[in-house]
Amino acid sequence: MHIVLHQPEIPANTGNIGRTCVAAGASLHLIEPLGFRLDEKAIKRSGMDYWEHLDVTRYINFADFKEKHPDAKIWMATTKAKRIYTEAVFAPDDYIMFGKESGGIPEEILTENEETCIRIPMMDGIRSLNLANSAAIVLYEALRQNGFAGMQMEGELHRLKWSR
């Protein structure tokens, strides 16, 4: 799976999404301009020590991204979509794109990709969820649909043992 952030503005969100990508075995794609530098402390703090394990790629703009991934299936998460994210059928190599915190994915991009626009349901009057939370919600639905392939499915206690 792949997460694409179109012009992210808040370093802590990108750091959290990077950490989620590492945990999920997903790649992170960042489309410039970024609202921060990747060496900022906020990125490192929120991404913790996972950032060094992240598969991350930067692109000059959306056209650069499309040129490098011409056949990519890109699901576009937007509050403006008609389709709910659970109605999408995600494949293991799909891309899930999110827009910048202050404005989302540009409408020019959305209208060219209406069939792959998806949304997370919310109560009326709510503008949007936090970007990092939204990325985690949709990414883990995509992973669930694909059987959490390659992921650890059981945990272990540190000091004690489970009874069964």
C-alpha positions as semicolon CSV with decimal commas, in nm:
position;residue;x (nm);y (nm);z (nm)
1;M;0,000;0,000;0,000
2;H;0,100;0,361;-0,051
3;I;0,001;0,682;0,125
4;V;0,030;1,006;-0,073
5;L;0,025;1,345;0,100
6;H;-0,043;1,636;-0,133
7;Q;0,129;1,946;0,006
8;P;0,112;1,857;0,378
9;E;0,148;2,156;0,610
10;I;0,188;2,022;0,965
11;P;0,506;1,829;1,045
12;A;0,356;1,636;1,337
13;N;0,083;1,495;1,112
14;T;0,337;1,383;0,853
15;G;0,553;1,231;1,126
16;N;0,257;1,037;1,266
17;I;0,157;0,920;0,919
18;G;0,516;0,810;0,854
19;R;0,512;0,603;1,173
20;T;0,179;0,448;1,070
21;C;0,324;0,367;0,728
22;V;0,620;0,185;0,885
23;A;0,384;-0,014;1,112
24;A;0,164;-0,101;0,814
25;G;0,442;-0,176;0,565
26;A;0,326;0,112;0,346
27;S;0,529;0,364;0,148
28;L;0,487;0,738;0,196
29;H;0,484;0,977;-0,101
30;L;0,513;1,352;-0,037
31;I;0,407;1,600;-0,304
32;E;0,561;1,945;-0,266
33;P;0,551;2,213;-0,159
34;L;0,575;2,092;0,200
35;G;0,486;2,328;0,481
36;F;0,800;2,224;0,672
37;R;1,145;2,074;0,632
38;L;1,182;1,699;0,669
39;D;1,463;1,744;0,920
40;E;1,242;1,938;1,165
41;K;1,224;1,813;1,524
42;A;0,845;1,781;1,505
43;I;0,876;1,519;1,230
44;K;1,132;1,320;1,427
45;R;0,937;1,352;1,753
46;S;0,606;1,230;1,611
47;G;0,767;0,968;1,388
48;M;0,987;0,860;1,680
49;D;1,267;0,625;1,589
50;Y;1,060;0,475;1,306
51;W;1,134;0,753;1,054
52;E;1,468;0,598;0,954
53;H;1,278;0,282;0,847
54;L;1,025;0,470;0,634
55;D;1,014;0,425;0,257
56;V;0,952;0,789;0,162
57;T;0,969;0,963;-0,176
58;R;0,927;1,333;-0,260
59;Y;0,783;1,482;-0,578
60;I;0,800;1,836;-0,715
61;N;0,425;1,843;-0,787
62;F;0,131;1,617;-0,872
63;A;0,234;1,599;-1,238
64;D;0,576;1,467;-1,131
65;F;0,407;1,204;-0,915
66;K;0,176;1,096;-1,201
67;E;0,468;1,083;-1,444
68;K;0,658;0,848;-1,212
69;H;0,349;0,632;-1,140
70;P;0,145;0,646;-1,463
71;D;-0,058;0,330;-1,395
72;A;-0,119;0,386;-1,024
73;K;-0,471;0,341;-0,888
74;I;-0,512;0,644;-0,664
75;W;-0,794;0,665;-0,412
76;M;-0,848;1,030;-0,318
77;A;-0,969;1,089;0,035
78;T;-1,182;1,402;0,049
79;T;-1,474;1,533;0,250
80;K;-1,634;1,621;-0,085
81;A;-1,670;1,264;-0,217
82;K;-1,997;1,078;-0,272
83;R;-1,851;0,732;-0,199
84;I;-1,760;0,608;0,151
85;Y;-1,413;0,460;0,197
86;T;-1,556;0,120;0,298
87;E;-1,721;0,096;-0,046
88;A;-1,383;0,110;-0,219
89;V;-1,218;-0,217;-0,318
90;F;-0,851;-0,172;-0,237
91;A;-0,575;-0,372;-0,407
92;P;-0,237;-0,432;-0,237
93;D;-0,051;-0,181;-0,455
94;D;-0,307;0,100;-0,448
95;Y;-0,228;0,458;-0,351
96;I;-0,441;0,652;-0,102
97;M;-0,402;1,027;-0,136
98;F;-0,480;1,298;0,119
99;G;-0,464;1,673;0,074
100;K;-0,315;1,947;0,285
101;E;-0,468;2,018;0,622
102;S;-0,606;2,362;0,535
103;G;-0,774;2,279;0,205
104;G;-0,758;1,914;0,106
105;I;-0,684;1,789;-0,244
106;P;-0,733;2,062;-0,508
107;E;-1,074;2,039;-0,676
108;E;-0,906;2,035;-1,019
109;I;-0,752;1,699;-0,925
110;L;-1,071;1,569;-0,763
111;T;-1,293;1,639;-1,064
112;E;-1,053;1,448;-1,290
113;N;-1,073;1,146;-1,056
114;E;-1,433;1,143;-0,935
115;E;-1,466;0,763;-0,956
116;T;-1,186;0,710;-0,703
117;C;-1,281;0,984;-0,455
118;I;-1,375;0,847;-0,113
119;R;-1,479;0,998;0,218
120;I;-1,495;0,911;0,587
121;P;-1,848;0,968;0,722
122;M;-1,879;1,240;0,987
123;M;-2,154;1,423;1,168
124;D;-2,305;1,721;0,989
125;G;-2,123;2,049;1,048
126;I;-1,778;1,891;1,098
127;R;-1,525;2,012;0,839
128;S;-1,278;1,726;0,863
129;L;-1,088;1,482;1,081
130;N;-0,720;1,516;1,168
131;L;-0,505;1,418;0,869
132;A;-0,306;1,151;1,057
133;N;-0,627;0,994;1,191
134;S;-0,785;0,995;0,846
135;A;-0,482;0,828;0,690
136;A;-0,483;0,557;0,956
137;I;-0,856;0,490;0,920
138;V;-0,846;0,444;0,543
139;L;-0,510;0,265;0,532
140;Y;-0,618;0,004;0,786
141;E;-0,943;-0,058;0,598
142;A;-0,735;-0,120;0,286
143;L;-0,508;-0,354;0,481
144;R;-0,809;-0,535;0,631
145;Q;-0,953;-0,591;0,284
146;N;-0,622;-0,750;0,186
147;G;-0,608;-0,980;0,488
148;F;-0,338;-0,779;0,668
149;A;-0,089;-0,961;0,444
150;G;0,252;-1,005;0,605
151;M;0,151;-0,837;0,931
152;Q;0,192;-0,972;1,282
153;M;-0,153;-1,083;1,395
154;E;-0,087;-1,170;1,761
155;G;0,085;-0,989;2,043
156;E;0,272;-1,110;2,347
157;L;0,263;-0,989;2,705
158;H;0,590;-0,860;2,849
159;R;0,587;-1,023;3,194
160;L;0,294;-1,267;3,201
161;K;0,142;-1,525;2,969
162;W;-0,209;-1,537;2,825
163;S;-0,422;-1,809;2,989
164;R;-0,508;-1,973;2,657
